[in-house]
Amino acid sequence: MAKTHHTEQPALVEGVPVSRLHGEACITCGAAGPPLVPAGHVYTEGRDGGRLGWAVVACPRHREAR
Ligand SMILES: [Zn+2]
């Protein structure tokens, strides 16, 4: 996990679009339509080595998957 490059974007969970981290779509499948329910938090590694917590949501099919 070499993270030596510099970027102005926050470090994200691998392969997860930022819209899902922002709670705009299901964290698992990306469904954006309601009803979306709270699905806890996911954490990403910040550029300074700290952790960023994101409150995410899930569609009814995936709310129990996490
Ligand atoms: Zn889903």
N, CA, C, O and the ligand as a Tripos MOL2 file, in Angstrom:
@<TRIPOS>MOLECULE
protein
  265   263    67     0     0
PROTEIN
NO_CHARGES

@<TRIPOS>ATOM
      1 N           0.8260   -1.1960    0.0000 N.3       1 MET1
      2 CA          0.0000    0.0000    0.0000 C.3       1 MET1
      3 C           0.8620    1.2470    0.0000 C.2       1 MET1
      4 O           0.8530    2.0100    0.9660 O.2       1 MET1
      5 N           1.5770    1.4540   -1.0340 N.am      2 ALA2
      6 CA          2.4070    2.6480   -1.1340 C.3       2 ALA2
      7 C           1.5370    3.8520   -1.4700 C.2       2 ALA2
      8 O           0.8650    3.8900   -2.5010 O.2       2 ALA2
      9 N           1.5680    4.8140   -0.5900 N.am      3 LYS3
     10 CA          0.7770    6.0230   -0.8290 C.3       3 LYS3
     11 C           1.7130    7.2150   -0.7470 C.2       3 LYS3
     12 O           1.6750    7.9920    0.2060 O.2       3 LYS3
     13 N           2.5240    7.3380   -1.7310 N.am      4 THR4
     14 CA          3.5230    8.3910   -1.7010 C.3       4 THR4
     15 C           3.1560    9.5550   -2.6080 C.2       4 THR4
     16 O           3.7660   10.6210   -2.5410 O.2       4 THR4
     17 N           2.1650    9.3460   -3.4480 N.am      5 HIS5
     18 CA          1.8030   10.4250   -4.3430 C.3       5 HIS5
     19 C           0.9860   11.4790   -3.5940 C.2       5 HIS5
     20 O           0.3560   11.1930   -2.5760 O.2       5 HIS5
     21 N           1.0140   12.6690   -4.1090 N.am      6 HIS6
     22 CA          0.2440   13.7440   -3.5050 C.3       6 HIS6
     23 C          -0.9630   14.0610   -4.3780 C.2       6 HIS6
     24 O          -0.8810   14.1120   -5.6050 O.2       6 HIS6
     25 N          -2.0650   14.2670   -3.7110 N.am      7 THR7
     26 CA         -3.2810   14.5820   -4.4370 C.3       7 THR7
     27 C          -4.1130   15.5410   -3.6080 C.2       7 THR7
     28 O          -3.9920   15.5750   -2.3840 O.2       7 THR7
     29 N          -4.9350   16.3000   -4.2520 N.am      8 GLU8
     30 CA         -5.7890   17.2190   -3.5150 C.3       8 GLU8
     31 C          -7.0980   16.5690   -3.1230 C.2       8 GLU8
     32 O          -7.8940   17.1530   -2.3870 O.2       8 GLU8
     33 N          -7.3190   15.3670   -3.6110 N.am      9 GLN9
     34 CA         -8.5490   14.6850   -3.2570 C.3       9 GLN9
     35 C          -8.3280   13.8750   -1.9940 C.2       9 GLN9
     36 O          -7.2200   13.3960   -1.7530 O.2       9 GLN9
     37 N          -9.3630   13.7160   -1.1860 N.am     10 PRO10
     38 CA         -9.2130   12.8800   -0.0020 C.3      10 PRO10
     39 C          -8.9890   11.4310   -0.4000 C.2      10 PRO10
     40 O          -9.4690   10.9670   -1.4340 O.2      10 PRO10
     41 N          -8.2600   10.7420    0.4340 N.am     11 ALA11
     42 CA         -8.0740    9.3140    0.1990 C.3      11 ALA11
     43 C          -9.4160    8.6130    0.3650 C.2      11 ALA11
     44 O         -10.1490    8.8710    1.3200 O.2      11 ALA11
     45 N          -9.7220    7.7460   -0.5500 N.am     12 LEU12
     46 CA        -11.0200    7.1140   -0.5330 C.3      12 LEU12
     47 C         -10.8840    5.6150   -0.3580 C.2      12 LEU12
     48 O          -9.8440    5.0200   -0.6420 O.2      12 LEU12
     49 N         -11.9630    5.0280    0.1170 N.am     13 VAL13
     50 CA        -12.0090    3.5720    0.1370 C.3      13 VAL13
     51 C         -11.8060    3.0960   -1.2900 C.2      13 VAL13
     52 O         -12.3530    3.6650   -2.2340 O.2      13 VAL13
     53 N         -11.0330    2.0710   -1.4280 N.am     14 GLU14
     54 CA        -10.6490    1.6150   -2.7510 C.3      14 GLU14
     55 C         -11.8630    1.3310   -3.6200 C.2      14 GLU14
     56 O         -12.6900    0.4830   -3.2840 O.2      14 GLU14
     57 N         -11.9660    2.0210   -4.7080 N.am     15 GLY15
     58 CA        -13.0070    1.7430   -5.6840 C.3      15 GLY15
     59 C         -14.3830    2.2680   -5.3320 C.2      15 GLY15
     60 O         -15.3440    2.0030   -6.0550 O.2      15 GLY15
     61 N         -14.5000    3.0050   -4.2410 N.am     16 VAL16
     62 CA        -15.8200    3.4930   -3.8510 C.3      16 VAL16
     63 C         -15.9820    4.9500   -4.2640 C.2      16 VAL16
     64 O         -15.2200    5.8060   -3.8170 O.2      16 VAL16
     65 N         -16.9590    5.2400   -5.1070 N.am     17 PRO17
     66 CA        -17.1820    6.6270   -5.5130 C.3      17 PRO17
     67 C         -17.4960    7.5150   -4.3180 C.2      17 PRO17
     68 O         -18.1170    7.0760   -3.3500 O.2      17 PRO17
     69 N         -17.0660    8.7480   -4.3960 N.am     18 VAL18
     70 CA        -17.2260    9.6560   -3.2710 C.3      18 VAL18
     71 C         -18.6960    9.9040   -2.9600 C.2      18 VAL18
     72 O         -19.0440   10.2170   -1.8210 O.2      18 VAL18
     73 N         -19.5540    9.7690   -3.9540 N.am     19 SER19
     74 CA        -20.9750    9.9900   -3.6990 C.3      19 SER19
     75 C         -21.5150    8.9890   -2.6830 C.2      19 SER19
     76 O         -22.4290    9.3000   -1.9190 O.2      19 SER19
     77 N         -20.9440    7.7850   -2.6790 N.am     20 ARG20
     78 CA        -21.3870    6.7920   -1.6940 C.3      20 ARG20
     79 C         -20.8720    7.1550   -0.3120 C.2      20 ARG20
     80 O         -21.5700    6.9730    0.6850 O.2      20 ARG20
     81 N         -19.6660    7.6620   -0.2530 N.am     21 LEU21
     82 CA        -19.1170    8.0640    1.0450 C.3      21 LEU21
     83 C         -19.8970    9.2350    1.6210 C.2      21 LEU21
     84 O         -19.9830    9.3980    2.8390 O.2      21 LEU21
     85 N         -20.4580   10.0380    0.7490 N.am     22 HIS22
     86 CA        -21.2210   11.1960    1.1970 C.3      22 HIS22
     87 C         -22.6600   10.8380    1.5610 C.2      22 HIS22
     88 O         -23.4430   11.7150    1.9280 O.2      22 HIS22
     89 N         -23.0090    9.5730    1.4640 N.am     23 GLY23
     90 CA        -24.3490    9.1620    1.8420 C.3      23 GLY23
     91 C         -25.3990    9.4760    0.7920 C.2      23 GLY23
     92 O         -26.5890    9.5740    1.0920 O.2      23 GLY23
     93 N         -24.9420    9.6310   -0.4390 N.am     24 GLU24
     94 CA        -25.8870    9.9540   -1.5100 C.3      24 GLU24
     95 C         -26.3450    8.7060   -2.2520 C.2      24 GLU24
     96 O         -27.2740    8.7630   -3.0570 O.2      24 GLU24
     97 N         -25.6990    7.5870   -1.9820 N.am     25 ALA25
     98 CA        -26.0470    6.3510   -2.6670 C.3      25 ALA25
     99 C         -25.6290    5.1680   -1.8100 C.2      25 ALA25
    100 O         -24.7740    5.2900   -0.9320 O.2      25 ALA25
    101 N         -26.2460    4.0170   -2.0770 N.am     26 CYS26
    102 CA        -25.9360    2.8030   -1.3240 C.3      26 CYS26
    103 C         -24.4380    2.5210   -1.3720 C.2      26 CYS26
    104 O         -23.8330    2.5160   -2.4440 O.2      26 CYS26
    105 N         -23.8460    2.2870   -0.2040 N.am     27 ILE27
    106 CA        -22.4110    2.0560   -0.1190 C.3      27 ILE27
    107 C         -22.0090    0.7670   -0.8360 C.2      27 ILE27
    108 O         -20.8650    0.6250   -1.2660 O.2      27 ILE27
    109 N         -22.9380   -0.1610   -0.9620 N.am     28 THR28
    110 CA        -22.6100   -1.4520   -1.5550 C.3      28 THR28
    111 C         -22.8120   -1.4730   -3.0550 C.2      28 THR28
    112 O         -21.9310   -1.9110   -3.7960 O.2      28 THR28
    113 N         -23.9740   -1.0010   -3.5140 N.am     29 CYS29
    114 CA        -24.2770   -1.1510   -4.9360 C.3      29 CYS29
    115 C         -24.4260    0.1820   -5.6530 C.2      29 CYS29
    116 O         -24.4890    0.2150   -6.8820 O.2      29 CYS29
    117 N         -24.4850    1.2820   -4.9080 N.am     30 GLY30
    118 CA        -24.5640    2.5760   -5.5560 C.3      30 GLY30
    119 C         -25.9650    3.0190   -5.9270 C.2      30 GLY30
    120 O         -26.1370    4.0330   -6.6040 O.2      30 GLY30
    121 N         -26.9760    2.2650   -5.4890 N.am     31 ALA31
    122 CA        -28.3450    2.6810   -5.7590 C.3      31 ALA31
    123 C         -28.6020    4.0350   -5.1010 C.2      31 ALA31
    124 O         -28.3040    4.2260   -3.9220 O.2      31 ALA31
    125 N         -29.1520    4.9600   -5.8600 N.am     32 ALA32
    126 CA        -29.3050    6.3150   -5.3460 C.3      32 ALA32
    127 C         -30.7390    6.6280   -4.9450 C.2      32 ALA32
    128 O         -30.9970    7.6830   -4.3660 O.2      32 ALA32
    129 N         -31.6690    5.7400   -5.2400 N.am     33 GLY33
    130 CA        -33.0620    6.0310   -4.9620 C.3      33 GLY33
    131 C         -33.4330    5.6830   -3.5320 C.2      33 GLY33
    132 O         -32.8700    4.7570   -2.9470 O.2      33 GLY33
    133 N         -34.3720    6.4170   -2.9720 N.am     34 PRO34
    134 CA        -34.8660    6.0820   -1.6390 C.3      34 PRO34
    135 C         -35.6440    4.7690   -1.6740 C.2      34 PRO34
    136 O         -36.0760    4.3500   -2.7480 O.2      34 PRO34
    137 N         -35.8330    4.1150   -0.5430 N.am     35 PRO35
    138 CA        -35.3660    4.5450    0.7850 C.3      35 PRO35
    139 C         -33.9390    4.0810    1.0670 C.2      35 PRO35
    140 O         -33.6270    2.8930    0.9880 O.2      35 PRO35
    141 N         -33.0940    5.0340    1.3940 N.am     36 LEU36
    142 CA        -31.7470    4.6990    1.8290 C.3      36 LEU36
    143 C         -31.6970    4.8290    3.3480 C.2      36 LEU36
    144 O         -32.2210    5.7870    3.9160 O.2      36 LEU36
    145 N         -31.0840    3.8880    3.9750 N.am     37 VAL37
    146 CA        -31.0620    3.8620    5.4340 C.3      37 VAL37
    147 C         -29.6250    3.9570    5.9340 C.2      37 VAL37
    148 O         -28.6940    3.5520    5.2390 O.2      37 VAL37
    149 N         -29.4460    4.4930    7.1430 N.am     38 PRO38
    150 CA        -28.0920    4.5920    7.6900 C.3      38 PRO38
    151 C         -27.4370    3.2200    7.7730 C.2      38 PRO38
    152 O         -28.0670    2.2390    8.1700 O.2      38 PRO38
    153 N         -26.1730    3.1650    7.3950 N.am     39 ALA39
    154 CA        -25.4540    1.8830    7.3740 C.3      39 ALA39
    155 C         -24.1360    1.9950    8.1300 C.2      39 ALA39
    156 O         -23.1630    1.3100    7.8150 O.2      39 ALA39
    157 N         -24.1210    2.8580    9.1200 N.am     40 GLY40
    158 CA        -22.9080    2.9630    9.9140 C.3      40 GLY40
    159 C         -21.8580    3.8290    9.2340 C.2      40 GLY40
    160 O         -22.1710    4.7450    8.4740 O.2      40 GLY40
    161 N         -20.6170    3.5120    9.5280 N.am     41 HIS41
    162 CA        -19.5230    4.3330    9.0320 C.3      41 HIS41
    163 C         -18.4900    3.4730    8.3280 C.2      41 HIS41
    164 O         -18.2860    2.3060    8.6620 O.2      41 HIS41
    165 N         -17.8540    4.0760    7.3600 N.am     42 VAL42
    166 CA        -16.6590    3.4720    6.7980 C.3      42 VAL42
    167 C         -15.5200    4.4610    7.0320 C.2      42 VAL42
    168 O         -15.7480    5.6520    7.2420 O.2      42 VAL42
    169 N         -14.3050    3.9520    6.9920 N.am     43 TYR43
    170 CA        -13.1570    4.7910    7.2950 C.3      43 TYR43
    171 C         -12.1490    4.7390    6.1700 C.2      43 TYR43
    172 O         -11.8690    3.6860    5.5980 O.2      43 TYR43
    173 N         -11.6240    5.8880    5.8770 N.am     44 THR44
    174 CA        -10.5780    5.9560    4.8720 C.3      44 THR44
    175 C          -9.3340    6.5470    5.5200 C.2      44 THR44
    176 O          -9.3910    7.1910    6.5680 O.2      44 THR44
    177 N          -8.2300    6.3090    4.8690 N.am     45 GLU45
    178 CA         -6.9630    6.8040    5.4020 C.3      45 GLU45
    179 C          -6.6810    8.1740    4.8290 C.2      45 GLU45
    180 O          -6.6380    8.3570    3.6130 O.2      45 GLU45
    181 N          -6.4920    9.1240    5.7060 N.am     46 GLY46
    182 CA         -6.2000   10.4730    5.2590 C.3      46 GLY46
    183 C          -4.7680   10.6090    4.8070 C.2      46 GLY46
    184 O          -3.9380    9.7360    5.0630 O.2      46 GLY46
    185 N          -4.4800   11.7080    4.1330 N.am     47 ARG47
    186 CA         -3.1310   11.9100    3.6150 C.3      47 ARG47
    187 C          -2.1000   12.0180    4.7230 C.2      47 ARG47
    188 O          -0.9270   11.7090    4.5180 O.2      47 ARG47
    189 N          -2.5400   12.4600    5.9060 N.am     48 ASP48
    190 CA         -1.6010   12.6050    7.0140 C.3      48 ASP48
    191 C          -1.5330   11.3450    7.8660 C.2      48 ASP48
    192 O          -0.9180   11.3420    8.9330 O.2      48 ASP48
    193 N          -2.1590   10.2870    7.4000 N.am     49 GLY49
    194 CA         -2.1220    9.0320    8.1370 C.3      49 GLY49
    195 C          -3.2700    8.8520    9.1040 C.2      49 GLY49
    196 O          -3.4280    7.7850    9.6970 O.2      49 GLY49
    197 N          -4.0750    9.8950    9.2670 N.am     50 GLY50
    198 CA         -5.2230    9.7820   10.1550 C.3      50 GLY50
    199 C          -6.3810    9.0860    9.4460 C.2      50 GLY50
    200 O          -6.3190    8.7890    8.2530 O.2      50 GLY50
    201 N          -7.4140    8.8410   10.1990 N.am     51 ARG51
    202 CA         -8.5660    8.1910    9.6050 C.3      51 ARG51
    203 C          -9.7210    9.1670    9.4760 C.2      51 ARG51
    204 O          -9.9840    9.9870   10.3560 O.2      51 ARG51
    205 N         -10.3980    9.0480    8.3470 N.am     52 LEU52
    206 CA        -11.5800    9.8520    8.1090 C.3      52 LEU52
    207 C         -12.7920    8.9370    8.1930 C.2      52 LEU52
    208 O         -12.8220    7.8720    7.5770 O.2      52 LEU52
    209 N         -13.7770    9.3560    8.9510 N.am     53 GLY53
    210 CA        -14.9850    8.5590    9.0730 C.3      53 GLY53
    211 C         -16.0850    9.1390    8.2010 C.2      53 GLY53
    212 O         -16.2660   10.3540    8.1220 O.2      53 GLY53
    213 N         -16.8100    8.2500    7.5530 N.am     54 TRP54
    214 CA        -17.8900    8.6780    6.6740 C.3      54 TRP54
    215 C         -19.1700    7.9740    7.1030 C.2      54 TRP54
    216 O         -19.1980    6.7510    7.2430 O.2      54 TRP54
    217 N         -20.2200    8.7480    7.3080 N.am     55 ALA55
    218 CA        -21.5230    8.1560    7.5860 C.3      55 ALA55
    219 C         -22.1480    7.7560    6.2540 C.2      55 ALA55
    220 O         -22.4190    8.6050    5.4050 O.2      55 ALA55
    221 N         -22.3680    6.4850    6.0830 N.am     56 VAL56
    222 CA        -22.8410    5.9960    4.7910 C.3      56 VAL56
    223 C         -24.2560    5.4420    4.9110 C.2      56 VAL56
    224 O         -24.7590    5.2050    6.0090 O.2      56 VAL56
    225 N         -24.8690    5.2470    3.7810 N.am     57 VAL57
    226 CA        -26.2250    4.7080    3.7330 C.3      57 VAL57
    227 C         -26.2400    3.4720    2.8420 C.2      57 VAL57
    228 O         -25.3100    3.2200    2.0750 O.2      57 VAL57
    229 N         -27.3120    2.7170    2.9650 N.am     58 ALA58
    230 CA        -27.4570    1.5260    2.1380 C.3      58 ALA58
    231 C         -28.9060    1.4070    1.6970 C.2      58 ALA58
    232 O         -29.8190    1.8960    2.3640 O.2      58 ALA58
    233 N         -29.0990    0.7510    0.5690 N.am     59 CYS59
    234 CA        -30.4530    0.4430    0.1350 C.3      59 CYS59
    235 C         -30.9730   -0.6960    0.9990 C.2      59 CYS59
    236 O         -30.1880   -1.3620    1.6730 O.2      59 CYS59
    237 N         -32.2840   -0.9330    0.9930 N.am     60 PRO60
    238 CA        -32.8440   -1.9890    1.8530 C.3      60 PRO60
    239 C         -32.1940   -3.3560    1.6300 C.2      60 PRO60
    240 O         -32.0920   -4.1480    2.5680 O.2      60 PRO60
    241 N         -31.7620   -3.6390    0.4270 N.am     61 ARG61
    242 CA        -31.1580   -4.9450    0.1630 C.3      61 ARG61
    243 C         -29.8170   -5.1120    0.8560 C.2      61 ARG61
    244 O         -29.4410   -6.2280    1.2140 O.2      61 ARG61
    245 N         -29.1000   -4.0330    1.0470 N.am     62 HIS62
    246 CA        -27.7430   -4.1350    1.5620 C.3      62 HIS62
    247 C         -27.5530   -3.5780    2.9680 C.2      62 HIS62
    248 O         -26.4290   -3.5480    3.4700 O.2      62 HIS62
    249 N         -28.6030   -3.1490    3.5950 N.am     63 ARG63
    250 CA        -28.4100   -2.5030    4.9000 C.3      63 ARG63
    251 C         -27.9350   -3.5020    5.9430 C.2      63 ARG63
    252 O         -27.3780   -3.0880    6.9600 O.2      63 ARG63
    253 N         -28.1300   -4.7880    5.7380 N.am     64 GLU64
    254 CA        -27.6720   -5.7630    6.7100 C.3      64 GLU64
    255 C         -26.3410   -6.3830    6.3080 C.2      64 GLU64
    256 O         -25.8190   -7.2550    7.0020 O.2      64 GLU64
    257 N         -25.8040   -5.9360    5.2030 N.am     65 ALA65
    258 CA        -24.5720   -6.5370    4.7040 C.3      65 ALA65
    259 C         -23.3430   -6.0100    5.4070 C.2      65 ALA65
    260 O         -22.2700   -6.6080    5.3260 O.2      65 ALA65
    261 N         -23.4890   -4.9010    6.0930 N.am     66 ARG66
    262 CA        -22.3210   -4.3370    6.7670 C.3      66 ARG66
    263 C         -22.5170   -4.3770    8.2640 C.2      66 ARG66
    264 O         -21.6400   -3.9460    9.0130 O.2      66 ARG66
    265 ZN        -27.4760   -1.5850   -2.3470 Zn       67 ZN67
@<TRIPOS>BOND
     1     1     2 1
     2     2     3 1
     3     3     4 2
     4     3     5 am
     5     5     6 1
     6     6     7 1
     7     7     8 2
     8     7     9 am
     9     9    10 1
    10    10    11 1
    11    11    12 2
    12    11    13 am
    13    13    14 1
    14    14    15 1
    15    15    16 2
    16    15    17 am
    17    17    18 1
    18    18    19 1
    19    19    20 2
    20    19    21 am
    21    21    22 1
    22    22    23 1
    23    23    24 2
    24    23    25 am
    25    25    26 1
    26    26    27 1
    27    27    28 2
    28    27    29 am
    29    29    30 1
    30    30    31 1
    31    31    32 2
    32    31    33 am
    33    33    34 1
    34    34    35 1
    35    35    36 2
    36    35    37 am
    37    37    38 1
    38    38    39 1
    39    39    40 2
    40    39    41 am
    41    41    42 1
    42    42    43 1
    43    43    44 2
    44    43    45 am
    45    45    46 1
    46    46    47 1
    47    47    48 2
    48    47    49 am
    49    49    50 1
    50    50    51 1
    51    51    52 2
    52    51    53 am
    53    53    54 1
    54    54    55 1
    55    55    56 2
    56    55    57 am
    57    57    58 1
    58    58    59 1
    59    59    60 2
    60    59    61 am
    61    61    62 1
    62    62    63 1
    63    63    64 2
    64    63    65 am
    65    65    66 1
    66    66    67 1
    67    67    68 2
    68    67    69 am
    69    69    70 1
    70    70    71 1
    71    71    72 2
    72    71    73 am
    73    73    74 1
    74    74    75 1
    75    75    76 2
    76    75    77 am
    77    77    78 1
    78    78    79 1
    79    79    80 2
    80    79    81 am
    81    81    82 1
    82    82    83 1
    83    83    84 2
    84    83    85 am
    85    85    86 1
    86    86    87 1
    87    87    88 2
    88    87    89 am
    89    89    90 1
    90    90    91 1
    91    91    92 2
    92    91    93 am
    93    93    94 1
    94    94    95 1
    95    95    96 2
    96    95    97 am
    97    97    98 1
    98    98    99 1
    99    99   100 2
   100    99   101 am
   101   101   102 1
   102   102   103 1
   103   103   104 2
   104   103   105 am
   105   105   106 1
   106   106   107 1
   107   107   108 2
   108   107   109 am
   109   109   110 1
   110   110   111 1
   111   111   112 2
   112   111   113 am
   113   113   114 1
   114   114   115 1
   115   115   116 2
   116   115   117 am
   117   117   118 1
   118   118   119 1
   119   119   120 2
   120   119   121 am
   121   121   122 1
   122   122   123 1
   123   123   124 2
   124   123   125 am
   125   125   126 1
   126   126   127 1
   127   127   128 2
   128   127   129 am
   129   129   130 1
   130   130   131 1
   131   131   132 2
   132   131   133 am
   133   133   134 1
   134   134   135 1
   135   135   136 2
   136   135   137 am
   137   137   138 1
   138   138   139 1
   139   139   140 2
   140   139   141 am
   141   141   142 1
   142   142   143 1
   143   143   144 2
   144   143   145 am
   145   145   146 1
   146   146   147 1
   147   147   148 2
   148   147   149 am
   149   149   150 1
   150   150   151 1
   151   151   152 2
   152   151   153 am
   153   153   154 1
   154   154   155 1
   155   155   156 2
   156   155   157 am
   157   157   158 1
   158   158   159 1
   159   159   160 2
   160   159   161 am
   161   161   162 1
   162   162   163 1
   163   163   164 2
   164   163   165 am
   165   165   166 1
   166   166   167 1
   167   167   168 2
   168   167   169 am
   169   169   170 1
   170   170   171 1
   171   171   172 2
   172   171   173 am
   173   173   174 1
   174   174   175 1
   175   175   176 2
   176   175   177 am
   177   177   178 1
   178   178   179 1
   179   179   180 2
   180   179   181 am
   181   181   182 1
   182   182   183 1
   183   183   184 2
   184   183   185 am
   185   185   186 1
   186   186   187 1
   187   187   188 2
   188   187   189 am
   189   189   190 1
   190   190   191 1
   191   191   192 2
   192   191   193 am
   193   193   194 1
   194   194   195 1
   195   195   196 2
   196   195   197 am
   197   197   198 1
   198   198   199 1
   199   199   200 2
   200   199   201 am
   201   201   202 1
   202   202   203 1
   203   203   204 2
   204   203   205 am
   205   205   206 1
   206   206   207 1
   207   207   208 2
   208   207   209 am
   209   209   210 1
   210   210   211 1
   211   211   212 2
   212   211   213 am
   213   213   214 1
   214   214   215 1
   215   215   216 2
   216   215   217 am
   217   217   218 1
   218   218   219 1
   219   219   220 2
   220   219   221 am
   221   221   222 1
   222   222   223 1
   223   223   224 2
   224   223   225 am
   225   225   226 1
   226   226   227 1
   227   227   228 2
   228   227   229 am
   229   229   230 1
   230   230   231 1
   231   231   232 2
   232   231   233 am
   233   233   234 1
   234   234   235 1
   235   235   236 2
   236   235   237 am
   237   237   238 1
   238   238   239 1
   239   239   240 2
   240   239   241 am
   241   241   242 1
   242   242   243 1
   243   243   244 2
   244   243   245 am
   245   245   246 1
   246   246   247 1
   247   247   248 2
   248   247   249 am
   249   249   250 1
   250   250   251 1
   251   251   252 2
   252   251   253 am
   253   253   254 1
   254   254   255 1
   255   255   256 2
   256   255   257 am
   257   257   258 1
   258   258   259 1
   259   259   260 2
   260   259   261 am
   261   261   262 1
   262   262   263 1
   263   263   264 2
@<TRIPOS>SUBSTRUCTURE
     1 MET1         2 RESIDUE 1 A MET
     2 ALA2         6 RESIDUE 1 A ALA
     3 LYS3        10 RESIDUE 1 A LYS
     4 THR4        14 RESIDUE 1 A THR
     5 HIS5        18 RESIDUE 1 A HIS
     6 HIS6        22 RESIDUE 1 A HIS
     7 THR7        26 RESIDUE 1 A THR
     8 GLU8        30 RESIDUE 1 A GLU
     9 GLN9        34 RESIDUE 1 A GLN
    10 PRO10       38 RESIDUE 1 A PRO
    11 ALA11       42 RESIDUE 1 A ALA
    12 LEU12       46 RESIDUE 1 A LEU
    13 VAL13       50 RESIDUE 1 A VAL
    14 GLU14       54 RESIDUE 1 A GLU
    15 GLY15       58 RESIDUE 1 A GLY
    16 VAL16       62 RESIDUE 1 A VAL
    17 PRO17       66 RESIDUE 1 A PRO
    18 VAL18       70 RESIDUE 1 A VAL
    19 SER19       74 RESIDUE 1 A SER
    20 ARG20       78 RESIDUE 1 A ARG
    21 LEU21       82 RESIDUE 1 A LEU
    22 HIS22       86 RESIDUE 1 A HIS
    23 GLY23       90 RESIDUE 1 A GLY
    24 GLU24       94 RESIDUE 1 A GLU
    25 ALA25       98 RESIDUE 1 A ALA
    26 CYS26      102 RESIDUE 1 A CYS
    27 ILE27      106 RESIDUE 1 A ILE
    28 THR28      110 RESIDUE 1 A THR
    29 CYS29      114 RESIDUE 1 A CYS
    30 GLY30      118 RESIDUE 1 A GLY
    31 ALA31      122 RESIDUE 1 A ALA
    32 ALA32      126 RESIDUE 1 A ALA
    33 GLY33      130 RESIDUE 1 A GLY
    34 PRO34      134 RESIDUE 1 A PRO
    35 PRO35      138 RESIDUE 1 A PRO
    36 LEU36      142 RESIDUE 1 A LEU
    37 VAL37      146 RESIDUE 1 A VAL
    38 PRO38      150 RESIDUE 1 A PRO
    39 ALA39      154 RESIDUE 1 A ALA
    40 GLY40      158 RESIDUE 1 A GLY
    41 HIS41      162 RESIDUE 1 A HIS
    42 VAL42      166 RESIDUE 1 A VAL
    43 TYR43      170 RESIDUE 1 A TYR
    44 THR44      174 RESIDUE 1 A THR
    45 GLU45      178 RESIDUE 1 A GLU
    46 GLY46      182 RESIDUE 1 A GLY
    47 ARG47      186 RESIDUE 1 A ARG
    48 ASP48      190 RESIDUE 1 A ASP
    49 GLY49      194 RESIDUE 1 A GLY
    50 GLY50      198 RESIDUE 1 A GLY
    51 ARG51      202 RESIDUE 1 A ARG
    52 LEU52      206 RESIDUE 1 A LEU
    53 GLY53      210 RESIDUE 1 A GLY
    54 TRP54      214 RESIDUE 1 A TRP
    55 ALA55      218 RESIDUE 1 A ALA
    56 VAL56      222 RESIDUE 1 A VAL
    57 VAL57      226 RESIDUE 1 A VAL
    58 ALA58      230 RESIDUE 1 A ALA
    59 CYS59      234 RESIDUE 1 A CYS
    60 PRO60      238 RESIDUE 1 A PRO
    61 ARG61      242 RESIDUE 1 A ARG
    62 HIS62      246 RESIDUE 1 A HIS
    63 ARG63      250 RESIDUE 1 A ARG
    64 GLU64      254 RESIDUE 1 A GLU
    65 ALA65      258 RESIDUE 1 A ALA
    66 ARG66      262 RESIDUE 1 A ARG
    67 ZN67       265 GROUP 0 **** ****
